[in-house]
Amino acid sequence: MTRTGRFLALLFFALSSESLFAAPSQDFLEKDYVLNSQQRQELIEQALDGSGQAALRLSRFYSNVTLNLDEALKWAIIGAENGDSNCEYTAYGFLISRSSSDDRRRAQFWLKKAAGQGYQPAIEHLKVENKFTQ
């Protein structure tokens, strides 16, 4: 990811962190972002076995603690593939800022998928996006 892409991704998360990361039924505290190696390994195993929540925690760890946005995207996509709408929207946030038109196209896929599952931040984002494209 280019330096500009990383900056834009971080800016996106800073500006929309409340809607992007605040799932309706859960509140993450700062301590929830920090993971030791054992916790990471357990979450990796859970995410690879199908847990969207485990993948989301890994994505948040890599985006907020280590600032490794490529790894954060990897886990957001795994969580999205596991059916987690918050991960779908998070994957959108990472991919939309990339320079590749394929990545931006895939970003739209994840945004629509999250909205289709009823994830409110994605629904609102699509409404705003549709206003500007009409």
Secondary structure in CASP SS format (residue, H / E / C, confidence):
PFRMAT SS
TARGET T0000
AUTHOR 0000-0000-0000
METHOD secondary structure of the structure
MODEL  1
M C 1.00
T C 1.00
R H 1.00
T H 1.00
G H 1.00
R H 1.00
F H 1.00
L H 1.00
A H 1.00
L H 1.00
L H 1.00
F H 1.00
F H 1.00
A H 1.00
L H 1.00
S H 1.00
S H 1.00
E H 1.00
S H 1.00
L H 1.00
F H 1.00
A C 1.00
A C 1.00
P C 1.00
S C 1.00
Q C 1.00
D C 1.00
F C 1.00
L C 1.00
E H 1.00
K H 1.00
D H 1.00
Y H 1.00
V C 1.00
L C 1.00
N C 1.00
S H 1.00
Q H 1.00
Q H 1.00
R H 1.00
Q H 1.00
E H 1.00
L H 1.00
I H 1.00
E H 1.00
Q H 1.00
A H 1.00
L H 1.00
D C 1.00
G C 1.00
S C 1.00
G H 1.00
Q H 1.00
A H 1.00
A H 1.00
L H 1.00
R H 1.00
L H 1.00
S H 1.00
R H 1.00
F H 1.00
Y H 1.00
S H 1.00
N H 1.00
V C 1.00
T C 1.00
L C 1.00
N C 1.00
L H 1.00
D H 1.00
E H 1.00
A H 1.00
L H 1.00
K H 1.00
W H 1.00
A H 1.00
I H 1.00
I H 1.00
G H 1.00
A H 1.00
E H 1.00
N C 1.00
G C 1.00
D C 1.00
S H 1.00
N H 1.00
C H 1.00
E H 1.00
Y H 1.00
T H 1.00
A H 1.00
Y H 1.00
G H 1.00
F H 1.00
L H 1.00
I C 1.00
S C 1.00
R C 1.00
S C 1.00
S C 1.00
S H 1.00
D H 1.00
D H 1.00
R H 1.00
R H 1.00
R H 1.00
A H 1.00
Q H 1.00
F H 1.00
W H 1.00
L H 1.00
K H 1.00
K H 1.00
A H 1.00
A H 1.00
G H 1.00
Q C 1.00
G C 1.00
Y C 1.00
Q H 1.00
P H 1.00
A H 1.00
I H 1.00
E H 1.00
H H 1.00
L H 1.00
K H 1.00
V H 1.00
E H 1.00
N H 1.00
K H 1.00
F H 1.00
T H 1.00
Q C 1.00
END
